[in-house]
Amino acid sequence: MEAHLDTWSTRPWRTAVQAQITPPGSKSLSNRALVLAALAQGPSVLSNILLADDTRVMLQGLGQLGFSPQVDEANKTVQMEGGGGHIPAPQAELFCGNSGTTIRFLAALCSLGHGVYTLDGVQRMRARPIGELGTMLRHLGTPVSYPSKENYPPLRLDADGLPGGILHVGQTASSQFLSAIVMAAPYARHELRVELEGPQTSWPYVAMTLRLMDEFGITAELYRDPETAQPRRLHVPQGVYRGGEYSIEPDASSAGYFLALAAIHRGSRITIGGLGRDSLQGDVQFIKLLEQMGAHGQITNHCLSVWSSEPLRAIEADMADMPDMAQTLAVVALFAKGTTLLTGLKTLKVKETDRLAALAAELTKLGAIVQATEHSLQITPPAKLSPASIATYDDHRMAMSFALVATAVQGVVIENPQCVNKTYPDFWRDLQYVAAATNP
């Protein structure tokens, strides 16, 4: 493998892969746990935390708000004394980089404060709409304004504690808006009741938030439609989170790249340690999509495994509940017989890049026939994939998903490989470890 500042490439693997690997801690869980630890009463110790761009801007933001997270880089732990719902800093200007979880979660956190808080990010962040979250906060009594462009960062909160009350939530651009609100809600002056109207965006991520809140001592009440089992009402009681020790699971989205490798390379088997059937992360269900394509999968209490023995086949898959796995599955589709249809992709347009457009462009470079709509991708692979230089659009998931193609096709080069630092700084090292284990 060759990794340079500007590009990454590798020789295609000639032998089957037999490996076990544990990805770093979940980004989604890490940033949620950091917020809950800051809101908790007493000290918390978070272990196996992800230390990457997205979590570092969260740690920086919490520091600016008056919390003092103590980071142990070597042991990947963070210790923090929570404020019990009190935000120490009366004002702050928070730079959130290109981390959607950070700007959204910190905005709701700041609504509990008493003062003026401004949140901003990189240029791409300023193109990612946040107006739905601002509207939710306004409905709950916190003044929100937009100094540059209405409904887009930067946003300003003139906070005087979160009044709370009743909120009506339909299908949003991001499930993180609702997750942000419910995490702050126990400290509102009035209990939060959320009426969930229609299908909810990426509900498994909200469910993850609720389960993590329960770990910190606040249990929300969820009511489902008795006929459809869809979530319909959410009640978050007032209370105080309890600090404590919490170990972050490995990142299920990151695990998906290696599980996909096992599916692509026939005769291979890859096992992911530390993730199992009781995972808080909905993305562990990615393994079922690989099974539909012809791979074999196994989920135990403590690990996930995928192995392959037959050619892969095309499928139709609704990715609405696991949008972060769409790019990975799109790449696997290049190695499947037939035309794969991915739907439920509406949220991909407002991620780190417009992932729908990016996928269509880069899959086409490799020779695939791609038809894209506002919420779907149809992918028909060519008889033989072409070499190509893959643009990554400063999007970590573009780099990691298309790296899988390079392990099977000569002449595939990944541009700007350093963008993986957003969530998985050691990705290239771990990929080399898997290759070296079976490809001397």
C-alpha positions as a Markdown table, in Angstrom:
| # | Residue | x | y | z |
|---|---|---|---|---|
| 1 | Met | 0.0 | 0.0 | 0.0 |
| 2 | Glu | 1.2 | 3.5 | -0.7 |
| 3 | Ala | -0.1 | 6.5 | 1.3 |
| 4 | His | 1.0 | 10.0 | 0.4 |
| 5 | Leu | -0.2 | 13.3 | 1.6 |
| 6 | Asp | -2.4 | 13.7 | -1.6 |
| 7 | Thr | -3.3 | 10.1 | -2.6 |
| 8 | Trp | -3.5 | 6.5 | -1.5 |
| 9 | Ser | -3.3 | 3.3 | -3.5 |
| 10 | Thr | -2.7 | -0.4 | -3.1 |
| 11 | Arg | -2.0 | -3.5 | -5.2 |
| 12 | Pro | -5.2 | -5.6 | -5.6 |
| 13 | Trp | -5.3 | -8.5 | -3.1 |
| 14 | Arg | -4.7 | -11.9 | -4.6 |
| 15 | Thr | -5.6 | -14.1 | -1.7 |
| 16 | Ala | -8.6 | -14.4 | 0.5 |
| 17 | Val | -8.7 | -12.4 | 3.8 |
| 18 | Gln | -9.0 | -14.1 | 7.2 |
| 19 | Ala | -8.8 | -11.5 | 9.9 |
| 20 | Gln | -10.2 | -10.0 | 13.1 |
| 21 | Ile | -10.2 | -6.3 | 13.8 |
| 22 | Thr | -11.8 | -3.8 | 16.3 |
| 23 | Pro | -12.5 | -0.4 | 14.9 |
| 24 | Pro | -12.2 | 2.7 | 17.1 |
| 25 | Gly | -15.0 | 3.9 | 19.4 |
| 26 | Ser | -18.2 | 5.0 | 17.8 |
| 27 | Lys | -18.3 | 8.7 | 16.8 |
| 28 | Ser | -22.1 | 8.8 | 17.3 |
| 29 | Leu | -21.8 | 7.4 | 20.8 |
| 30 | Ser | -18.7 | 9.3 | 21.7 |
| 31 | Asn | -20.2 | 12.7 | 21.0 |
| 32 | Arg | -23.5 | 11.8 | 22.7 |
| 33 | Ala | -21.7 | 10.5 | 25.8 |
| 34 | Leu | -19.5 | 13.7 | 26.0 |
| 35 | Val | -22.7 | 15.8 | 26.1 |
| 36 | Leu | -24.4 | 13.6 | 28.7 |
| 37 | Ala | -21.2 | 13.6 | 30.8 |
| 38 | Ala | -21.2 | 17.4 | 30.7 |
| 39 | Leu | -24.8 | 17.5 | 31.7 |
| 40 | Ala | -24.5 | 14.9 | 34.5 |
| 41 | Gln | -24.1 | 15.4 | 38.2 |
| 42 | Gly | -20.7 | 14.3 | 39.3 |
| 43 | Pro | -17.6 | 12.9 | 37.5 |
| 44 | Ser | -17.7 | 10.6 | 34.5 |
| 45 | Val | -15.0 | 8.5 | 32.9 |
| 46 | Leu | -15.5 | 7.6 | 29.2 |
| 47 | Ser | -13.3 | 4.8 | 27.9 |
| 48 | Asn | -12.6 | 3.7 | 24.3 |
| 49 | Ile | -13.6 | 7.1 | 23.2 |
| 50 | Leu | -13.0 | 8.1 | 19.6 |
| 51 | Leu | -10.2 | 10.7 | 19.3 |
| 52 | Ala | -10.7 | 12.2 | 15.8 |
| 53 | Asp | -11.7 | 15.5 | 14.3 |
| 54 | Asp | -15.4 | 15.3 | 15.1 |
| 55 | Thr | -14.8 | 14.5 | 18.8 |
| 56 | Arg | -11.9 | 16.9 | 19.2 |
| 57 | Val | -14.1 | 19.8 | 18.2 |
| 58 | Met | -16.7 | 18.6 | 20.6 |
| 59 | Leu | -14.1 | 18.5 | 23.4 |
| 60 | Gln | -12.9 | 21.9 | 22.4 |
| 61 | Gly | -16.5 | 23.3 | 22.5 |
| 62 | Leu | -17.2 | 21.8 | 25.9 |
| 63 | Gly | -14.0 | 23.3 | 27.2 |
| 64 | Gln | -15.1 | 26.8 | 25.9 |
| 65 | Leu | -18.4 | 26.3 | 27.7 |
| 66 | Gly | -16.6 | 26.0 | 31.0 |
| 67 | Phe | -16.3 | 22.2 | 31.4 |
| 68 | Ser | -12.8 | 20.7 | 31.8 |
| 69 | Pro | -12.6 | 17.4 | 29.9 |
| 70 | Gln | -9.3 | 15.7 | 30.7 |
| 71 | Val | -8.2 | 13.6 | 27.8 |
| 72 | Asp | -5.8 | 10.6 | 28.1 |
| 73 | Glu | -4.7 | 10.1 | 24.5 |
| 74 | Ala | -2.8 | 6.9 | 25.1 |
| 75 | Asn | -5.6 | 5.1 | 26.9 |
| 76 | Lys | -8.4 | 6.8 | 24.9 |
| 77 | Thr | -10.3 | 8.0 | 27.9 |
| 78 | Val | -11.9 | 11.2 | 28.9 |
| 79 | Gln | -12.7 | 12.3 | 32.5 |
| 80 | Met | -15.1 | 15.2 | 33.1 |
| 81 | Glu | -16.9 | 16.7 | 36.0 |
| 82 | Gly | -20.4 | 17.4 | 34.9 |
| 83 | Gly | -22.4 | 20.6 | 35.7 |
| 84 | Gly | -25.7 | 18.9 | 36.6 |
| 85 | Gly | -27.4 | 20.9 | 33.9 |
| 86 | His | -25.6 | 24.2 | 34.5 |
| 87 | Ile | -23.6 | 25.7 | 31.7 |
| 88 | Pro | -20.7 | 27.5 | 33.3 |
| 89 | Ala | -19.8 | 30.0 | 30.6 |
| 90 | Pro | -22.2 | 33.0 | 30.2 |
| 91 | Gln | -21.1 | 33.3 | 26.5 |
| 92 | Ala | -19.0 | 31.5 | 23.9 |
| 93 | Glu | -18.2 | 31.5 | 20.2 |
| 94 | Leu | -17.9 | 27.8 | 19.3 |
| 95 | Phe | -16.2 | 26.6 | 16.1 |
| 96 | Cys | -17.6 | 23.1 | 15.2 |
| 97 | Gly | -15.5 | 22.4 | 12.1 |
| 98 | Asn | -17.5 | 20.1 | 9.8 |
| 99 | Ser | -19.0 | 18.1 | 12.6 |
| 100 | Gly | -22.8 | 18.0 | 12.4 |
| 101 | Thr | -23.2 | 16.2 | 15.7 |
| 102 | Thr | -21.1 | 18.8 | 17.4 |
| 103 | Ile | -22.9 | 21.9 | 16.1 |
| 104 | Arg | -26.4 | 20.4 | 16.7 |
| 105 | Phe | -25.8 | 18.9 | 20.1 |
| 106 | Leu | -23.9 | 21.9 | 21.4 |
| 107 | Ala | -26.7 | 24.2 | 20.2 |
| 108 | Ala | -29.3 | 22.4 | 22.3 |
| 109 | Leu | -26.8 | 22.2 | 25.2 |
| 110 | Cys | -26.3 | 26.0 | 25.0 |
| 111 | Ser | -30.1 | 26.5 | 25.3 |
| 112 | Leu | -29.7 | 25.5 | 29.0 |
| 113 | Gly | -27.3 | 28.4 | 29.6 |
| 114 | His | -27.8 | 32.0 | 30.5 |
| 115 | Gly | -26.1 | 34.2 | 27.9 |
| 116 | Val | -25.2 | 34.6 | 24.2 |
| 117 | Tyr | -23.8 | 31.6 | 22.3 |
| 118 | Thr | -22.7 | 31.6 | 18.7 |
| 119 | Leu | -21.9 | 28.4 | 16.8 |
| 120 | Asp | -20.2 | 28.2 | 13.4 |
| 121 | Gly | -18.1 | 25.9 | 11.3 |
| 122 | Val | -16.2 | 25.5 | 8.0 |
| 123 | Gln | -17.6 | 26.6 | 4.7 |
| 124 | Arg | -19.3 | 23.3 | 4.0 |
| 125 | Met | -21.0 | 23.5 | 7.4 |
| 126 | Arg | -22.5 | 26.8 | 6.4 |
| 127 | Ala | -24.2 | 25.1 | 3.5 |
| 128 | Arg | -25.8 | 22.4 | 5.7 |
| 129 | Pro | -29.3 | 23.6 | 6.9 |
| 130 | Ile | -29.9 | 23.8 | 10.6 |
| 131 | Gly | -33.1 | 25.7 | 10.6 |
| 132 | Glu | -35.3 | 22.8 | 11.7 |
| 133 | Leu | -33.3 | 22.6 | 15.0 |
| 134 | Gly | -33.5 | 26.4 | 15.4 |
| 135 | Thr | -37.3 | 26.2 | 14.9 |
| 136 | Met | -37.6 | 23.5 | 17.5 |
| 137 | Leu | -35.6 | 25.5 | 20.0 |
| 138 | Arg | -37.7 | 28.6 | 19.3 |
| 139 | His | -40.9 | 26.6 | 19.9 |
| 140 | Leu | -39.5 | 25.5 | 23.2 |
| 141 | Gly | -38.8 | 29.2 | 24.2 |
| 142 | Thr | -35.1 | 29.9 | 23.2 |
| 143 | Pro | -34.5 | 32.8 | 20.8 |
| 144 | Val | -32.4 | 31.7 | 17.9 |
| 145 | Ser | -31.1 | 33.9 | 15.1 |
| 146 | Tyr | -28.8 | 33.5 | 12.0 |
| 147 | Pro | -26.2 | 36.3 | 11.6 |
| 148 | Ser | -25.4 | 35.4 | 8.0 |
| 149 | Lys | -28.1 | 33.4 | 6.2 |
| 150 | Glu | -31.5 | 32.4 | 7.6 |
| 151 | Asn | -31.6 | 28.7 | 8.7 |
| 152 | Tyr | -27.9 | 28.1 | 8.1 |
| 153 | Pro | -24.8 | 28.4 | 10.4 |
| 154 | Pro | -23.6 | 30.5 | 12.0 |
| 155 | Leu | -26.5 | 30.5 | 14.6 |
| 156 | Arg | -26.9 | 32.6 | 17.7 |
| 157 | Leu | -28.7 | 31.6 | 20.9 |
| 158 | Asp | -29.8 | 34.3 | 23.4 |
| 159 | Ala | -30.4 | 31.7 | 26.1 |
| 160 | Asp | -32.0 | 32.0 | 29.5 |
| 161 | Gly | -32.6 | 28.4 | 30.3 |
| 162 | Leu | -34.8 | 26.1 | 28.2 |
| 163 | Pro | -38.5 | 26.6 | 29.0 |
| 164 | Gly | -39.6 | 23.3 | 27.4 |
| 165 | Gly | -43.1 | 22.2 | 26.6 |
| 166 | Ile | -44.7 | 20.4 | 23.7 |
| 167 | Leu | -43.0 | 19.9 | 20.4 |
| 168 | His | -44.4 | 18.6 | 17.1 |
| 169 | Val | -41.8 | 16.9 | 14.9 |
| 170 | Gly | -42.3 | 15.6 | 11.4 |
| 171 | Gln | -39.7 | 14.1 | 9.0 |
| 172 | Thr | -36.6 | 16.2 | 9.4 |
| 173 | Ala | -33.4 | 16.6 | 7.4 |
| 174 | Ser | -31.4 | 14.9 | 10.3 |
| 175 | Ser | -32.3 | 12.7 | 13.2 |
| 176 | Gln | -29.6 | 14.6 | 15.2 |
| 177 | Phe | -32.0 | 17.6 | 15.6 |
| 178 | Leu | -34.4 | 15.5 | 17.7 |
| 179 | Ser | -31.5 | 13.7 | 19.5 |
| 180 | Ala | -30.0 | 17.1 | 20.5 |
| 181 | Ile | -33.3 | 18.3 | 22.0 |
| 182 | Val | -34.1 | 15.2 | 24.0 |
| 183 | Met | -30.6 | 15.1 | 25.5 |
| 184 | Ala | -31.0 | 18.6 | 26.9 |
| 185 | Ala | -34.7 | 18.2 | 27.8 |
| 186 | Pro | -34.4 | 16.8 | 31.4 |
| 187 | Tyr | -33.2 | 20.3 | 32.5 |
| 188 | Ala | -36.0 | 22.2 | 30.9 |
| 189 | Arg | -38.3 | 24.2 | 33.2 |
| 190 | His | -41.3 | 22.2 | 31.9 |
| 191 | Glu | -41.3 | 18.6 | 30.8 |
| 192 | Leu | -40.8 | 17.9 | 27.1 |
| 193 | Arg | -43.5 | 16.1 | 25.2 |
| 194 | Val | -42.8 | 15.4 | 21.6 |
| 195 | Glu | -45.6 | 14.5 | 19.1 |
| 196 | Leu | -43.9 | 12.5 | 16.3 |
| 197 | Glu | -45.9 | 13.1 | 13.1 |
| 198 | Gly | -45.3 | 10.7 | 10.2 |
| 199 | Pro | -42.1 | 8.7 | 9.4 |
| 200 | Gln | -39.1 | 9.8 | 11.5 |
| 201 | Thr | -35.7 | 10.3 | 9.9 |
| 202 | Ser | -33.1 | 7.6 | 10.7 |
| 203 | Trp | -35.0 | 6.6 | 13.8 |
| 204 | Pro | -32.4 | 4.0 | 15.0 |
| 205 | Tyr | -30.1 | 7.0 | 15.8 |
| 206 | Val | -32.8 | 8.6 | 18.0 |
| 207 | Ala | -33.3 | 5.2 | 19.6 |
| 208 | Met | -29.5 | 5.1 | 20.3 |
| 209 | Thr | -29.8 | 8.5 | 22.0 |
| 210 | Leu | -32.6 | 7.3 | 24.2 |
| 211 | Arg | -30.7 | 4.1 | 25.2 |
| 212 | Leu | -27.6 | 6.1 | 26.1 |
| 213 | Met | -29.7 | 8.6 | 28.1 |
| 214 | Asp | -31.0 | 5.6 | 30.1 |
| 215 | Glu | -27.4 | 4.6 | 30.8 |
| 216 | Phe | -26.9 | 8.0 | 32.4 |
| 217 | Gly | -30.1 | 7.7 | 34.5 |
| 218 | Ile | -32.8 | 9.4 | 32.5 |
| 219 | Thr | -35.5 | 7.1 | 31.0 |
| 220 | Ala | -37.7 | 8.6 | 28.3 |
| 221 | Glu | -41.2 | 7.2 | 27.7 |
| 222 | Leu | -41.8 | 6.2 | 24.1 |
| 223 | Tyr | -45.3 | 5.4 | 22.7 |
| 224 | Arg | -45.8 | 3.6 | 19.5 |
| 225 | Asp | -48.7 | 3.3 | 17.1 |
| 226 | Pro | -50.4 | 0.0 | 18.1 |
| 227 | Glu | -51.0 | -1.0 | 14.5 |
| 228 | Thr | -47.8 | 0.1 | 12.8 |
| 229 | Ala | -45.4 | 0.1 | 15.7 |
| 230 | Gln | -44.1 | 3.4 | 14.5 |
| 231 | Pro | -43.0 | 5.9 | 17.2 |
| 232 | Arg | -45.7 | 8.4 | 17.8 |
| 233 | Arg | -45.1 | 10.2 | 21.1 |
| 234 | Leu | -42.0 | 10.8 | 23.3 |
| 235 | His | -42.0 | 12.1 | 26.9 |
| 236 | Val | -38.7 | 13.1 | 28.5 |
| 237 | Pro | -39.1 | 13.5 | 32.3 |
| 238 | Gln | -37.3 | 16.2 | 34.3 |
| 239 | Gly | -34.3 | 15.0 | 36.2 |
| 240 | Val | -30.6 | 14.8 | 36.6 |
| 241 | Tyr | -28.1 | 12.6 | 34.7 |
| 242 | Arg | -25.8 | 10.6 | 36.9 |
| 243 | Gly | -22.1 | 10.6 | 36.1 |
| 244 | Gly | -20.2 | 7.3 | 36.1 |
| 245 | Glu | -18.0 | 5.0 | 34.0 |
| 246 | Tyr | -19.1 | 4.2 | 30.4 |
| 247 | Ser | -17.2 | 2.3 | 27.7 |
| 248 | Ile | -17.9 | 3.3 | 24.1 |
| 249 | Glu | -18.7 | 0.6 | 21.6 |
| 250 | Pro | -16.5 | 0.3 | 18.5 |
| 251 | Asp | -18.0 | 2.2 | 15.6 |
| 252 | Ala | -20.5 | 0.1 | 13.6 |
| 253 | Ser | -20.3 | 2.3 | 10.5 |
| 254 | Ser | -16.5 | 1.9 | 10.5 |
| 255 | Ala | -16.9 | -1.9 | 11.0 |
| 256 | Gly | -19.0 | -2.0 | 7.8 |
| 257 | Tyr | -16.0 | -1.3 | 5.6 |
| 258 | Phe | -14.3 | -4.4 | 6.8 |
| 259 | Leu | -17.4 | -6.5 | 6.6 |
| 260 | Ala | -17.9 | -5.4 | 3.1 |
| 261 | Leu | -14.4 | -6.4 | 2.3 |
| 262 | Ala | -15.2 | -9.9 | 3.3 |
| 263 | Ala | -18.2 | -9.9 | 1.0 |
| 264 | Ile | -16.2 | -8.6 | -2.0 |
| 265 | His | -13.3 | -11.0 | -1.7 |
| 266 | Arg | -14.7 | -14.5 | -2.1 |
| 267 | Gly | -13.3 | -17.0 | 0.3 |
| 268 | Ser | -12.7 | -14.3 | 2.9 |
| 269 | Arg | -13.9 | -14.0 | 6.5 |
| 270 | Ile | -13.6 | -10.9 | 8.7 |
| 271 | Thr | -14.7 | -10.7 | 12.3 |
| 272 | Ile | -15.4 | -7.5 | 14.2 |
| 273 | Gly | -14.8 | -7.6 | 18.0 |
| 274 | Gly | -16.7 | -5.6 | 20.5 |
| 275 | Leu | -20.0 | -5.4 | 18.6 |
| 276 | Gly | -22.9 | -7.8 | 19.0 |
| 277 | Arg | -26.6 | -8.2 | 18.9 |
| 278 | Asp | -27.1 | -5.9 | 21.9 |
| 279 | Ser | -25.3 | -3.0 | 20.2 |
| 280 | Leu | -26.8 | 0.5 | 20.6 |
| 281 | Gln | -26.0 | 1.2 | 17.0 |
| 282 | Gly | -28.5 | 0.4 | 14.2 |
| 283 | Asp | -25.7 | 0.1 | 11.6 |
| 284 | Val | -24.9 | -3.4 | 12.9 |
| 285 | Gln | -27.9 | -4.4 | 10.7 |
| 286 | Phe | -25.7 | -3.7 | 7.7 |
| 287 | Ile | -24.7 | -7.3 | 7.9 |
| 288 | Lys | -28.2 | -8.4 | 6.9 |
| 289 | Leu | -28.0 | -6.4 | 3.6 |
| 290 | Leu | -24.7 | -8.3 | 2.9 |
| 291 | Glu | -26.5 | -11.5 | 3.5 |
| 292 | Gln | -29.2 | -10.6 | 1.1 |
| 293 | Met | -26.5 | -10.0 | -1.5 |
| 294 | Gly | -25.2 | -13.6 | -1.0 |
| 295 | Ala | -22.6 | -13.3 | 1.7 |
| 296 | His | -22.8 | -15.1 | 5.0 |
| 297 | Gly | -23.2 | -13.3 | 8.3 |
| 298 | Gln | -23.2 | -14.0 | 12.0 |
| 299 | Ile | -24.1 | -11.8 | 14.9 |
| 300 | Thr | -23.2 | -13.1 | 18.4 |
| 301 | Asn | -23.2 | -11.3 | 21.8 |
| 302 | His | -19.7 | -10.0 | 21.3 |
| 303 | Cys | -18.8 | -10.0 | 17.6 |
| 304 | Leu | -19.9 | -9.7 | 14.0 |
| 305 | Ser | -18.6 | -11.9 | 11.2 |
| 306 | Val | -19.0 | -11.9 | 7.4 |
| 307 | Trp | -17.6 | -14.5 | 5.0 |
| 308 | Ser | -18.3 | -15.2 | 1.4 |
| 309 | Ser | -18.2 | -18.2 | -0.9 |
| 310 | Glu | -20.6 | -17.4 | -3.7 |
| 311 | Pro | -20.9 | -14.5 | -6.2 |
| 312 | Leu | -22.8 | -11.5 | -5.0 |
| 313 | Arg | -26.2 | -10.5 | -6.4 |
| 314 | Ala | -27.9 | -7.2 | -6.7 |
| 315 | Ile | -30.6 | -6.2 | -4.2 |
| 316 | Glu | -33.1 | -3.4 | -3.5 |
| 317 | Ala | -32.5 | -1.7 | -0.2 |
| 318 | Asp | -34.1 | 1.1 | 1.8 |
| 319 | Met | -31.2 | 2.9 | 3.5 |
| 320 | Ala | -33.3 | 5.5 | 5.4 |
| 321 | Asp | -32.5 | 3.9 | 8.8 |
| 322 | Met | -28.7 | 3.6 | 8.1 |
| 323 | Pro | -27.8 | 6.4 | 5.7 |
| 324 | Asp | -24.1 | 6.2 | 6.8 |
| 325 | Met | -23.8 | 2.8 | 5.2 |
| 326 | Ala | -25.2 | 3.9 | 1.8 |
| 327 | Gln | -21.7 | 4.6 | 0.3 |
| 328 | Thr | -20.4 | 1.3 | 1.5 |
| 329 | Leu | -23.3 | -0.6 | 0.0 |
| 330 | Ala | -23.0 | 1.3 | -3.3 |
| 331 | Val | -19.4 | 0.2 | -3.6 |
| 332 | Val | -20.4 | -3.5 | -2.8 |
| 333 | Ala | -23.0 | -3.2 | -5.6 |
| 334 | Leu | -20.0 | -2.8 | -8.1 |
| 335 | Phe | -19.2 | -6.4 | -7.4 |
| 336 | Ala | -22.8 | -7.8 | -7.6 |
| 337 | Lys | -24.5 | -9.3 | -10.6 |
| 338 | Gly | -27.4 | -7.2 | -11.7 |
| 339 | Thr | -28.7 | -3.7 | -10.9 |
| 340 | Thr | -28.8 | -2.6 | -7.3 |
| 341 | Leu | -31.4 | 0.0 | -6.2 |
| 342 | Leu | -30.7 | 2.0 | -3.1 |
| 343 | Thr | -33.6 | 4.2 | -1.8 |
| 344 | Gly | -34.2 | 6.4 | 1.3 |
| 345 | Leu | -31.2 | 8.5 | 0.5 |
| 346 | Lys | -32.7 | 12.0 | 0.9 |
| 347 | Thr | -30.5 | 12.9 | 3.8 |
| 348 | Leu | -27.3 | 12.2 | 1.8 |
| 349 | Lys | -27.5 | 15.6 | 0.1 |
| 350 | Val | -26.8 | 17.5 | 3.3 |
| 351 | Lys | -24.0 | 15.4 | 4.7 |
| 352 | Glu | -20.3 | 16.3 | 4.6 |
| 353 | Thr | -20.8 | 16.7 | 0.9 |
| 354 | Asp | -23.7 | 16.0 | -1.4 |
| 355 | Arg | -23.1 | 12.3 | -1.2 |
| 356 | Leu | -25.7 | 11.4 | -3.9 |
| 357 | Ala | -23.9 | 13.5 | -6.5 |
| 358 | Ala | -20.5 | 12.4 | -5.3 |
| 359 | Leu | -21.4 | 8.7 | -5.5 |
| 360 | Ala | -22.9 | 9.1 | -9.0 |
| 361 | Ala | -19.8 | 10.8 | -10.2 |
| 362 | Glu | -17.2 | 8.4 | -8.8 |
| 363 | Leu | -19.2 | 5.2 | -9.5 |
| 364 | Thr | -19.4 | 6.4 | -13.1 |
| 365 | Lys | -15.7 | 6.9 | -13.3 |
| 366 | Leu | -15.3 | 3.2 | -12.5 |
| 367 | Gly | -17.5 | 2.3 | -15.4 |
| 368 | Ala | -20.8 | 1.8 | -13.6 |
| 369 | Ile | -24.1 | 2.9 | -15.1 |
| 370 | Val | -25.7 | 5.1 | -12.5 |
| 371 | Gln | -29.2 | 6.7 | -12.3 |
| 372 | Ala | -29.7 | 9.1 | -9.5 |
| 373 | Thr | -32.8 | 10.9 | -8.1 |
| 374 | Glu | -33.3 | 13.1 | -5.1 |
| 375 | His | -33.6 | 10.0 | -2.9 |
| 376 | Ser | -32.3 | 7.0 | -4.8 |
| 377 | Leu | -29.4 | 5.5 | -6.7 |
| 378 | Gln | -29.6 | 2.7 | -9.3 |
| 379 | Ile | -26.2 | 1.0 | -9.9 |
| 380 | Thr | -25.4 | -1.4 | -12.7 |
| 381 | Pro | -21.7 | -2.5 | -12.7 |
| 382 | Pro | -19.7 | -2.9 | -15.9 |
| 383 | Ala | -18.3 | -6.2 | -17.1 |
| 384 | Lys | -14.9 | -5.0 | -15.9 |
| 385 | Leu | -14.3 | -2.1 | -13.5 |
| 386 | Ser | -12.0 | 0.7 | -14.9 |
| 387 | Pro | -9.0 | 2.2 | -13.1 |
| 388 | Ala | -9.8 | 5.7 | -11.8 |
| 389 | Ser | -8.6 | 8.5 | -9.5 |
| 390 | Ile | -11.4 | 8.8 | -6.9 |
| 391 | Ala | -12.3 | 12.3 | -5.7 |
| 392 | Thr | -13.3 | 12.2 | -2.0 |
| 393 | Tyr | -14.8 | 15.7 | -1.6 |
| 394 | Asp | -13.2 | 16.0 | 1.9 |
| 395 | Asp | -15.7 | 13.3 | 2.9 |
| 396 | His | -14.3 | 10.6 | 5.1 |
| 397 | Arg | -16.9 | 8.0 | 4.0 |
| 398 | Met | -16.1 | 8.6 | 0.3 |
| 399 | Ala | -12.5 | 7.8 | 1.0 |
| 400 | Met | -13.1 | 4.7 | 3.1 |
| 401 | Ser | -15.8 | 3.1 | 1.0 |
| 402 | Phe | -14.0 | 3.6 | -2.3 |
| 403 | Ala | -10.8 | 2.2 | -0.8 |
| 404 | Leu | -12.6 | -1.2 | -0.9 |
| 405 | Val | -12.5 | -1.0 | -4.8 |
| 406 | Ala | -8.7 | -0.4 | -4.7 |
| 407 | Thr | -8.3 | -3.8 | -2.9 |
| 408 | Ala | -9.9 | -5.5 | -5.9 |
| 409 | Val | -9.2 | -3.4 | -9.0 |
| 410 | Gln | -5.8 | -2.3 | -10.4 |
| 411 | Gly | -5.2 | 1.4 | -10.8 |
| 412 | Val | -7.7 | 2.8 | -8.3 |
| 413 | Val | -6.3 | 5.8 | -6.5 |
| 414 | Ile | -7.9 | 7.6 | -3.5 |
| 415 | Glu | -7.4 | 11.3 | -3.4 |
| 416 | Asn | -7.0 | 13.3 | -0.1 |
| 417 | Pro | -6.8 | 10.2 | 2.1 |
| 418 | Gln | -6.3 | 12.3 | 5.2 |
| 419 | Cys | -10.0 | 13.2 | 5.2 |
| 420 | Val | -10.5 | 10.0 | 7.2 |
| 421 | Asn | -9.2 | 11.8 | 10.2 |
| 422 | Lys | -12.7 | 13.1 | 10.7 |
| 423 | Thr | -13.8 | 9.8 | 12.3 |
| 424 | Tyr | -11.1 | 7.1 | 11.7 |
| 425 | Pro | -7.5 | 8.4 | 11.8 |
| 426 | Asp | -6.0 | 4.9 | 11.7 |
| 427 | Phe | -8.1 | 3.6 | 8.9 |
| 428 | Trp | -5.2 | 3.2 | 6.4 |
| 429 | Arg | -3.1 | 1.4 | 9.1 |
| 430 | Asp | -5.9 | -0.9 | 10.0 |
| 431 | Leu | -6.6 | -1.7 | 6.3 |
| 432 | Gln | -3.0 | -2.5 | 5.9 |
| 433 | Tyr | -3.1 | -4.7 | 8.9 |
| 434 | Val | -5.9 | -6.8 | 7.5 |
| 435 | Ala | -4.1 | -7.1 | 4.1 |
| 436 | Ala | -0.8 | -8.0 | 5.7 |
| 437 | Ala | -2.4 | -10.8 | 7.8 |
| 438 | Thr | -3.1 | -12.8 | 4.7 |
| 439 | Asn | -1.3 | -11.1 | 1.8 |
| 440 | Pro | 2.5 | -11.3 | 2.4 |
